């Protein structure tokens, strides 16, 4: 069994394909201020840094200067729109729910460690019927720091009652992998997320291209623990 072990998951691009709705919210505020909608592939890699980064990148692509206060207002409008349209197109990645069910059933603590705001993270997971799998959800505003600061990950694990020495970080970007490395925690990177740099080049402990490969990757990190369900 896996009592005493913890899996910490990033949210956007790792658990859920949220890019369509996040990019729609970004373009909603840009177009609402007289700018052009930006192609998804040009801003998708900013998702791991949060909503403000998406807006700033969109403004940069549009060559539109805005003051910090104006960006704050764009962010406010983004959050209003996104909250109302949080799961129009967002869906869990294939087989991830089966992984969550399997590991929770075997006693593993599951936690979300994301740079998405905690309230939005809770709302998204609840809307997709995924919240019950997690002992805790740590967003960018849960602590005084957020990823890539290692204390965000350590704090998320502590919220779930876990031990960093028996934890794995699962993510899709350099933000996740760097956070895990700084915390001294092994990582599993997924190739189908939002990074503009191939995750194979980012130094993750393990890399998987589909959640049907997750058990084998976890077993290589926890070689003395039976991680697969027999």
C-alpha positions in Angstrom: 0.0 0.0 0.0 1.0 3.6 -0.4 0.1 5.1 3.1 2.7 7.8 3.9 3.3 8.6 0.2 2.2 11.8 -1.6 1.6 12.7 -5.3 1.5 16.5 -5.9 0.0 17.5 -9.3 0.2 20.7 -11.2 -3.3 21.5 -12.6 -3.3 23.3 -15.9 -1.6 21.2 -18.6 -1.0 18.3 -16.2 -4.4 17.2 -14.8 -6.7 19.2 -17.0 -6.4 20.6 -20.6 -7.5 24.1 -19.6 -5.8 26.0 -22.5 -8.9 26.6 -24.6 -10.8 28.3 -21.8 -7.8 30.3 -20.5 -6.9 31.5 -23.9 -10.5 32.4 -24.6 -10.5 34.5 -21.4 -7.3 36.2 -22.5 -8.7 37.1 -25.9 -12.0 38.2 -24.4 -10.2 41.0 -22.5 -7.9 41.9 -25.4 -10.6 42.2 -27.9 -12.8 44.0 -25.4 -10.1 46.7 -25.3 -9.8 47.0 -29.1 -6.9 44.7 -29.7 -6.6 41.6 -31.9 -7.2 38.1 -30.6 -3.9 36.3 -30.3 -3.3 32.8 -31.8 -3.3 30.1 -29.0 0.1 28.7 -29.8 1.8 32.1 -29.1 0.6 32.3 -25.5 0.0 28.8 -24.4 3.4 28.4 -22.8 2.6 31.3 -20.4 -0.2 29.3 -18.7 2.1 27.9 -16.1 2.9 31.4 -14.9 -0.7 32.4 -14.2 -3.4 34.7 -15.7 -1.5 37.9 -15.4 1.4 36.4 -17.5 -1.1 35.4 -20.2 -2.4 39.0 -20.4 1.1 40.5 -20.4 2.2 38.2 -23.2 -1.0 38.9 -25.2 -0.3 42.7 -24.9 3.3 42.1 -25.9 2.2 40.2 -29.0 -0.3 43.0 -29.8 2.5 45.6 -29.2 0.2 47.3 -26.8 1.6 49.1 -23.8 -0.5 49.2 -20.7 0.3 50.5 -17.2 0.4 48.2 -14.2 -2.9 49.6 -13.1 -4.4 49.0 -16.5 -3.1 45.4 -16.5 -4.7 45.0 -13.0 -8.1 46.0 -14.6 -7.6 43.6 -17.5 -6.8 40.9 -15.0 -10.0 41.7 -13.0 -12.0 41.4 -16.2 -10.2 38.2 -17.1 -11.1 36.6 -13.8 -14.8 37.6 -14.0 -15.1 36.1 -17.5 -13.0 33.0 -16.7 -14.9 32.2 -13.5 -18.2 32.2 -15.5 -16.6 30.1 -18.3 -14.2 27.9 -16.4 -15.0 24.5 -18.0 -16.6 25.2 -21.3 -13.9 23.2 -23.1 -11.6 22.2 -20.2 -11.4 18.4 -19.7 -9.2 16.0 -17.7 -6.4 14.4 -19.7 -7.0 10.9 -20.9 -6.7 8.3 -18.1 -5.7 10.8 -15.4 -8.9 10.1 -13.4 -8.1 6.4 -13.4 -4.6 7.2 -12.0 -6.1 9.4 -9.3 -8.7 6.7 -8.4 -6.0 4.0 -8.3 -3.5 5.8 -6.1 -6.1 7.2 -3.7 -7.5 3.7 -3.2 -4.1 2.5 -2.3 -3.7 5.1 0.4 -1.6 7.6 -1.4 -2.2 11.3 -0.5 -3.0 13.4 -3.5 -2.6 17.2 -3.6 -2.7 19.9 -6.2 0.1 22.5 -6.3 -0.7 25.1 -8.9 -0.1 28.7 -9.9 -3.8 29.0 -10.6 -5.7 30.9 -7.8 -7.0 28.6 -5.2 -10.6 29.6 -5.6 -10.5 29.0 -9.3 -8.7 25.7 -8.8 -11.3 24.5 -6.4 -14.1 25.6 -8.8 -12.6 23.9 -11.8 -11.9 20.6 -10.0 -15.4 20.6 -8.5 -17.0 21.4 -11.9 -15.2 18.4 -13.4 -16.0 16.1 -10.5 -12.3 15.8 -9.5 -12.1 17.6 -6.2 -12.8 14.6 -4.1 -9.6 12.9 -5.1 -7.4 15.5 -3.4 -6.6 16.0 0.3 -5.7 19.6 -0.4 -5.4 22.2 -3.1 -2.7 24.8 -2.9 -3.0 27.7 -5.3 -0.8 30.7 -6.1 -2.4 32.7 -3.4 -2.5 30.0 -0.7 1.0 30.9 0.7 3.2 33.9 0.6 5.2 32.2 -2.2 4.2 30.2 -5.3 6.0 28.0 -7.8 8.9 28.0 -8.6 9.6 28.6 -4.9 10.1 25.2 -3.3 8.0 26.2 -0.2 4.9 26.2 -2.4 5.4 22.5 -3.1 6.5 21.7 0.5 3.5 23.6 1.8 1.1 21.8 -0.5 2.5 18.4 0.7 2.1 19.5 4.3 -1.5 20.6 3.7 -2.2 17.0 2.7 -0.4 15.6 5.8 2.4 14.2 3.6 6.2 13.9 3.8 8.4 15.6 1.2 10.8 12.6 1.5 8.1 10.4 0.2 6.6 12.6 -2.5 6.6 13.0 -6.3 5.8 16.2 -8.2 3.9 15.7 -11.4 3.9 18.6 -13.9 4.2 19.8 -17.5 6.7 22.7 -17.4 10.0 24.0 -16.2 8.1 25.8 -13.4 7.0 22.4 -12.0 10.3 20.6 -12.5 12.4 23.5 -11.1 10.2 23.7 -8.1 10.5 20.0 -7.4 14.3 20.1 -7.9 14.6 23.0 -5.5 12.6 21.1 -2.9 14.6 18.0 -3.4 11.6 16.0 -4.6 11.6 13.8 -7.7 9.4 14.7 -10.6 7.3 13.1 -13.4 6.9 15.4 -16.4 4.1 14.9 -19.0 4.8 15.7 -22.6 1.3 16.9 -23.5 1.3 20.1 -21.5 2.0 23.7 -22.3 5.7 24.2 -22.1 7.4 25.7 -25.2 10.6 23.8 -24.3 10.4 20.0 -24.6 10.1 18.5 -21.1 12.6 15.9 -22.1 15.2 18.7 -21.9 14.2 20.0 -18.5 15.7 17.4 -16.3 12.7 15.7 -14.8 13.2 12.4 -13.0 10.8 10.6 -15.3 8.9 11.7 -18.5 5.7 10.2 -19.7 3.6 10.8 -22.9 0.4 9.3 -21.5 -1.1 8.5 -18.1 -1.1 4.8 -19.0 2.6 5.0 -18.4 2.4 6.6 -15.0 2.6 3.4 -12.9 5.9 2.4 -14.5 7.4 5.8 -14.0 6.3 6.0 -10.3 7.7 2.5 -9.7 11.1 3.6 -10.9 11.1 6.4 -8.4 9.6 4.4 -5.6 11.3 1.0 -6.4 10.6 -0.6 -3.1 6.9 0.3 -3.0 4.3 -1.7 -4.9 2.6 1.3 -6.8 0.5 -0.6 -9.2 -2.8 -2.3 -8.4 -2.6 -6.0 -8.7 
